[in-house]
Amino acid sequence: MSTLSDFFGGNNKIGINGSGKQVYYAMCSSNTSGGFVYFDENFRLVSVQGSDGTYDIAAPVPHNINVGAQAQQIVAQVFYGVTSTATSTAANATINYMSATNSCGEFGNSEISVYSDGTYDTKYHMSNSQYNKHYLNSYAINSDNLNKRNGYILNNGAINCIDKLNANYNYPKLNTSAYTVSSLHTSMQGSASYNRTRKEMVILSYASTGGNYNVITFQNLDLDLYENPSVAFTRPEVVRVNSTVALTTNWAVSNNESFYNLKPVLSDNGNVHVVVFFSANSQKIYKFTRSGTGAITATNPATQACTTSYGLDQGFQYGQRQITSKDGTTVAIFCPYYYYGTGIECYMINKTSDSYFNFGNTNSGDGIQVLPYKDNGWVFIYAGNGYASNYTGNYIAATYLKDSGGSFTQVGTTKVFPAHTLPNTTNYTGFTQVIDYNLLSTNIRGFK
């Protein structure tokens, strides 16, 4: 008999609809006649699920799902609060657009939770904020801890462990509790990075206008042995080191986004990359080498330009996001190029080689969504108007994998999807990796 550990540990004996196939990605539509299209790790079709729960493993294009009034009601419940994803571009969006660039994040798409057996969970409305995934994706830090069910977040001056399969930012994982970081600016969100090779966590804390930060490093910190932050950070072997860094070179805009929502990545050699989104201006990457308790000045090796675009100052649901790869060796940090959630500027950072590669798309009408790909790569999806008769309006724009030279190599370009959700008309779908993506193994039952 299969158990939960069999399934979520990657030894999938059941799979979607009993097929043995694992779902890695979902195309989601909030149309009243919509539903989901499920893909494997290579974006080959696994299944189409109608809003009435109907499966078809060998779905043709277009897929004809028989949808009645009951099914329409189900869709309305599942996508409650999602704002006209079906008929409007992300350029017109505010906070609830499933196809927006910054709906993506460490915990999957902010508007929906989908799992590798094809089950899904509804999007919670904004007023019930403790369940809102925008918070989780805003507060997520990058971490390569071994237990991939454990996600870590930083908000309100504290580190918490979150169970990714039952994620709620206001309630930590069972039998864990928060560690409050003394003297940390409480407005910081997601500004930390854990490196298990070094057993260190680096946290940046706002010090003064113009790019000056306190650097807090916890050494000998083992989140594999001690997943509970209140235990891990207070172990006798853990040492805290305080220093400062100036990210002042080419500092562009002083606001809440640049002050509090910047994202550091700690490389295996101890260097730190920091990505800062200067809303309506640019996304910059900085780099510095820590040196004990001394002051540090970071360099600014690269800048990607943005136009009118929203950050943390317009609300927690805006601004840049980050996602950690399945193997924990790379991190993608990205922001919208334009307005609410269209286009993209992204830095893919390789922790192993202490290097980065940038990707950008200056589209001003549709979201460009980034999802983890394979063990250490990234896929960029053009989330435009796509359906069976307009399949080139919604497609994979590029895929990258970490290469042996320490950078990233593009391994794929434009690829249209083998199926789309109904209706066969205007349809701006959103995409997500499954919540248990990091727990899945490749080549299960030959479905690689």
Secondary structure, 3 states (H helix, E strand, C coil): CCCHHHHHCCCCCCCHHHCCCCCCEEEEECCCCCEEEEECCCCCEEEEEECCCCEECCCCCCCCCCCCHHHHHHHHHHCCCCCCCCCCCHHHCCCCCCCCHHHCCCCCCCCCEECCCCCEECCCCCCCHHHCHHHHHHHECEECCCCCCEEEEEECCEEEEEEHHHCCCCCCCCCCCCEECCCCCCCCCCCEEEECCCCEEEEEEEEECCCEEEEEEEECCCCCCCCCHHHHCCCCCCEEEEEEEECCCCCCCCCHHHHHCCEEEECCCCEEEEEEEECCCEEEEEEEECCCCCEEECEEEEEEECCCECCHHHCCCCCCEEEECCCCCEEEEEECCEECCEEEEEEEEECCCCEEEEEEECCCCCEEEEEEECCCEEEEEEECECCHHHHHHCEEEEEEEECCCCCEEEEECCEECCCCCCCCCCCECEEEECCCHHHCCCCHHHCC
